[in-house]
Amino acid sequence: MNLYILRHGQTDYNLMGKFQGQVDIELNENGIKQAQETAKELSTIQFNKVFSSPLSRAVQTAELVTRSEITLDSRITERSFGLLEGKESIADYEERVEEYQIETIEDLKKRVYHFLDEILQKYRDYDNILIATHACITIMIECYFTKKSYEEVQKYYQLGNGKYIMYNIKGEEN
């Protein structure tokens, strides 16, 4: 199975350096162009199944890239940044999770890993699956496949807006 992880295209919040979290922001003009470019790159791939976060920016990206039926799943919605959503990014937010009511890494891990476990079990005979999602979710997916911590992956891994990565899943063991 080839699992394509697609980060949504750019939004105005991305441009302004604001926490988006679970605020439902649509793609901006550049984000639409990014998704259209990715659609060209993936035009020869036939996706057996397409999943998306229910947030507009992910759904729009999935629609532009695949033009397929999309299954929405809240487990791949962006991490909640609580009281920081819509505000300028700050560097020390991980040390202030409780103060700002931010979703913990452990809670994020549970929902994303549950989603991936289900996908790999239920759809293991599929050839190509696309998952349209968000930055923190793409980091957690990388954690899942590399068995590394979120903090470790965050140091080296960032999937750009409108970009994708493909994981080739062999056999039943992951």
N, C-alpha and C positions, 0 to 999 in steps of 0.2 A: 504494500500500500504506500502511496505517496500522499503525504499530508502537507498541504500548502497552507502556511500561516501568513495571512495578509493583514497588515496594519492599515487602518483607514487613512484616506487622504488628508491633506492639511485642512485645518479649520482656522478661523480668525484667532481663537484662543491659542492655538499652536504658535501663530505668528507673534502674538503679544506676550508669550511666555507665562500664560495663566494656567492654573490647575483646572483641568476639565472635569476629571473624575466622571461622575454619573450625570452631569449636566448634559442635556440633549442638544448639542450644537451640530449644525449641518456643515457640510464641506464648503469651503470657499472656492473661488474660481480655479485657483491653483490646485486645490485638492481634487477637483473634478478632472483636471488635465492629468494629474498623477495617476488617477484610477484608469483613465482612458489609455495612458501609456502602458500600464501594467496589463490591461485587457489585450493589447496588441501582443505583448510578450507571451501571454498565456493562451492566445487564441487557438492554438492547436491541441490544447488539453481538454479532454472531455471529463468533466467532473461528475462523478456518480452521486455526490451529495455536497450541498453547500450549507454551511452553518454561519450565522452571524449573531453578534451581540445585537440586542434590540435597539440600541442607540442609533439615531439617524445617520451619523457619520459613518458607522460601520455598514449599515444596511445600504446606504447610497453607494459605497465603495463596492460592496458585493454585487449589487445590481449592475453597476457599470462594468465590472470585470467579467462577470459570468453570464448575465442575462438568463439565469437559471432560477428554478424554484429555490427559495431560501427558507431554511428552518431557523427560527429565532431561538436563542438559548440564553437566558439571563446569567448562567454560570460563567459566560465569557464577556460579560459587561465589565467595563473598566473598574478598577479599584475605586472605592469611595474615598474621596479626600475630605469628607466631612465639612467642617467649617471653612476649609481653605478653597473649596470649589468656587471658581470664578475670580479668585484672587491671584495676585502676582506670586510666582514661584519663590519659595524660600529654601535655603540649603539644609536647615536642620530639622525638617519636618519628621523624619524617621525617629528622632529623639523625643518628639512631642505628639506622638500618635494619640495618646489618651486625651491630652489637652485639646486637640483639634478634632477629636472624634473620627479619626482616620481608621479605615478598615485595616486590621492587622495583617501582617504577612502570612501568619498561620491560617487565618480565616480565608484569605485569598488563595493560598495553596490548597486548602481543602476543597473549595468549589471548583478550581481549575483542574486539579488532579482527578476529582470525581468525574468531571466532564470527559477528560482524556481517557480515563479507564473505561468509561462507557463506550466511547467512540471506537477505541481499539478492540473492544470485545464485540460490540454489536455490528460493526462494519468492517471487520477484519478481512473479508473477502472482496472489498471494493478496491478498485485500482487507484482512484484519485478523489481526495476529499479536500475541499477548501474551507478554511475557517477565517472569517473576517472579524477582526477584533481590535484591540487597543495596546498601547505600549507596555503597560504593566503586565498584561496577560501574555504578551509575546515573551517577556522576560521569564514569567513563570513557566511557560511551555518549554523554553530552553532549559530551565532548571529540571523539569520533568525528564527530559531526554538525556541530559548530561549528568544528572544526579548531583548537581552542585547547588549551593545555597543561593538564595535570591541576592544577597549582598555580594557574593562572588561574581555571579553572572552580570549583575548591574554594572560592574566595573569595566567589562569588556564588550557587552552586548547592547546594541540599540538598533532596532529595525526602523528605518526611516519611514516617513509618511508615504503611503501608497506603495510601499515595497513589500516583498514577500520572501519567505524562506521555505524550503521544501525539506521535509524529513522523510527519508525512505525507511519504512518500517518493515523489517523482515521477520517472518515467523510470528509466533505468538508471545514471545518473551520480550518485555520492554522494561 
